[in-house]
């Protein structure tokens, strides 16, 4: 119940952020389309985003939070040693980020060439590629801002202030939506305005979390960086966790780069827009559960409560599958109407919609796997094992590259999404098998009973949505507010049907609902 309640607050704010992101992407599709300018901005946005996914949201949180929680537990309620550790970490982190930002700004040209895949080939003129590099230099400082914000967010998560950190990404999306509304012009002008909004959004995020830390009694003072024993231990944990926690993001980068080399103009944008829709449930469920589970399991293990940690992870997996299985089915069945309702107007054509919807269906096949990675990796990180996930991440990256090379000649731009889904599934299987072998995770009777019933309920919901979206087709081709209204109706109907199907298949019983009501009362 506590897990579901925490996910409700974190997931609700993450959902709000992702909805704003979809509004942003809809406006970007309208004002920029799927063309040179769009590809240039997405390449530029990927530069800080890739490092953020590896470091800020993944590796740093995975290494810092367990150590910070241990400091809190060892001091028996005295926060001083934990805050001192955070100050020492901040001093080293800031120095490192300043150096990395300078290096990335200097190396923006080769970094853009590597991460953009075939962008240079598709847009061969010097001015076109120089434009992408220019946008990259504008967005790169966001990396430093969001990594500093991740330290403050990790502290707040450890103090059970989950909602504050979850609200921060909303500020980035507000900045980018504002830029699109106010400063749109030609596709190139609009892309430049979007790039400028990225670091401005990072300033807003960092400021928000700094104020929240102050309000929670956390005051971090600047000091000279020093590599003491704790900081060295943190660095040892961060290095392997960078790949382990960012495996899905790394796979997406490789997939997009290969599609750029092997496919034509717009392929980067098709994959990007499809992934943005796929990120809506992934962000709400996966990031929410990962945010909550890591500090929760860390505290339980610090107290020696192995049974409680296993129970928490079982319920985390149950909650993840309860939400992601129907999301996967819905995004596959209704991929085209969803993409059409969100993006098909202005520069985004009907042909773009069809191609993007195929990519969305491919990504969606791996949706449960993307989220289960977030559920299973805390079982390693909470025990300060960051090396095992990186081995599995490396294997999954190899699977991703091989699958891309095999699938792109067969199914074109749908190959990278399918390869990403396949490699993530392989990663989940390895994580689960290793935890089970070590005795750190055993699926309990409740989880084993519910999984097949949840799958059946999701199939029933998918069949209903398949017929229902045809009734909404006229509104999905109407004005923007008609489209959004039709999508809300479609999603609402799917949720209602799935809820009824869960009781019909006995995935959940009436007694479960009564027990939930009694607990809330």
Number of C-alpha atoms within 10 A of each C-alpha: 10 8 16 15 10 20 27 18 17 26 26 18 22 28 24 19 24 23 16 20 23 21 19 22 24 24 20 26 24 20 24 27 25 24 18 23 21 24 26 29 26 21 28 28 22 20 23 23 19 18 20 24 23 23 24 26 24 23 25 26 28 32 25 27 24 27 22 22 20 18 20 20 16 13 12 9 9 12 16 13 14 19 19 16 17 23 20 21 23 22 18 16 18 17 12 13 17 13 11 16 18 13 11 19 18 12 13 21 17 12 17 25 18 13 20 29 23 23 27 19 16 17 16 11 10 9 10 17 21 15 18 29 24 20 25 28 23 19 27 26 23 23 27 25 23 26 24 20 24 24 24 23 30 26 25 21 22 22 13 14 18 21 21 18 24 24 21 24 21 21 20 22 24 19 20 25 23 16 21 23 14 10 15 20 14 12 21 18 15 22 29 24 21 27 24 18 24 23 24 18 23 26 19 20 23 22 15 18 23 19 13 18 19 11 10 12 9 18 15 18 12 11 12 10 17 12 13 11 9 13 20 13 14 19 18 14 21 24 18 20 31 28 26 29 29 23 29 24 18 23 26 24 20 20 28 28 23 23 28 25 16 17 19 15 18 23 26 29 25 24 26 22 24 24 21 17 24 23 22 20 24 28 19 24 30 26 23 27 28 25 28 22 26 26 27 23 25 26 21 17 20 16 12 11 13 15 13 15 21 21 16 18 26 22 19 23 23 21 18 21 23 22 21 25 23 25 25 21 23 26 25 22 20 21 23 21 24 26 25 22 25 25 27 24 21 14 17 20 16 15 10 20 25 18 20 28 27 23 28 30 25 28 30 32 23 24 26 27 27 28 27 28 25 26 30 23 25 27 24 19 28 26 13 18 18 26 20 17 27 20 16 21 30 16 16 27 25 14 19 28 19 13 19 28 17 14 18 21 12 11 13 17 30 25 25 32 29 26 29 32 25 20 26 29 21 18 27 25 14 19 21 20 13 16 16 13 10 9 10 16 21 17 16 12 9 12 17 12 13 18 16 13 20 25 19 19 24 28 18 20 25 24 14 17 21 14 12 16 22 12 13 18 15 12 17 25 17 14 12 17 12 16 23 18 16 24 20 12 15 20 17 12 17 22 18 12 18 23 16 15 21 23 16 14 17 15 22 18 12 10 9 11 12 11 11 12 10 9 9 8 6
